[in-house]
Amino acid sequence: MKNLLFSITILFSSLTLSANETNPEIYGYWLNTDSEILLIQTNNTFTRRSKSDVIATGKLIIGDNNINVLRTDTGEEYTLDYFLGEETLVVRKPNSNQAWLFTKVGN
C-alpha cells in the first residue's frame, strides 16, 4: 500500500510539469519506418496510429533520457529510453532491445 501511494504521488507530481520543462522539439508529428504516425502533444499525451487504426494512446512523463508511459487504451505502464536528435526520435520498444526510428514531419 505504501508503494502504491508513493507511486501515485510521484505520478501526480510529475504530471504537473509544464511543457516548458521538456525539450519542446519532442512535441509534434513523427513518422516511423512502419508508416505509423506518432503525435506527442504539449499536454504530454500521445497517439500512435497506422493509416487506418489507432495503435496506442496515453499519457507521458518525459525525462532527460526516458519516457514513462501510461497507456490509457490498455492500462499498461512502462518506461522507454529515447534519444531526440535534430529531426529524429529514437525510442526503445517496450520489453525489447529493438527501437522505433521516427522522423519529424510536423508541429
N, C-alpha and C positions, 0 to 999 in steps of 0.2 A: 504494500500500500504506500509506503514511503517513497519507493522508486517511482510509482505511478504519479504521485503528487509532484515529485521533483521533475519528472519528465514533462508534465503538463505546465508547470511553472516556467520551465525553460522554453517550451514551445510558445507559450503566450508572450513571454518577454522578448523572444526572438522575432515573433511576428510583428512586433511594434516597431522594428527597424524600418526606417523610411528608405525609399528608393535612392535617396541622396547618399546613403552609406554603402551602397553597392555600386560597382562599376556600371555606369549607365549604358555602356556598349553591349551588355548582355541582353538588354531588352529589345524586343522586335521579332521579326520573322526570320526563321532559319530553315534552310533546305538541306536534307541529308542525302546520302548516296542511294538510299532506297526510295527517293522521291517523296519522302514524308516531310510535312511542314510542322515546325515547332514554333509556337507563339509564346514568348515569355513577356508578360505584361508587368507594368511598373507596380502593380499591387501584389506582385510576387505570386501570381497564378500562372498556370501554363496549360496549353492544349497541344497535343501532338496528334496529327491526323494524316491519313493517306488521302488519295484523291477522292475517295467516296465515304470513308468512315473516320470517326473519332477513335483513336487508338488509346489515348490516355489523357486524363485531366487531373489537376491537383493544385496543391499549394507548395511553395518553395521557401526554404530559408537558405539564402545564398551566402556562403562564406568565402574566404580567400581562395581556397583550393578545392572546396567540396560544396555540394548542394544536398541539403536534407529535403527529401521528397515525401509529401503526404498525398497519396493518390486518393482523390475524392470519388473516383469511379469504382475502386476496388477496396479501399481502406488500407492498402499496403503502405508501409513506411520503410524507407531505406536511405542510405547516404551514397552519393555518387561523386567520384573525383572528376574534376574538369580542368580544362585549360582554355582560356579565352585569348585568341590572337587578334590580329587587326580585323580580319574578315572571316575568321574561322572559329568554331567552337568544337572542342573535342570533349565528349562526355563518355566516361566508362559506363557500360551497360550494367544493370543490377545483377549481382551474383554471377559475374562473368569477368574474364580477362579481355573481352572484346570491347570496342568503343564505337560510338557513333561519330561521324565526321560531318559537321554542319557548316554550311556557308551562309553568311548573312545575305538576305535578299530584300530586306525592308525594315522600316522602323515601326 
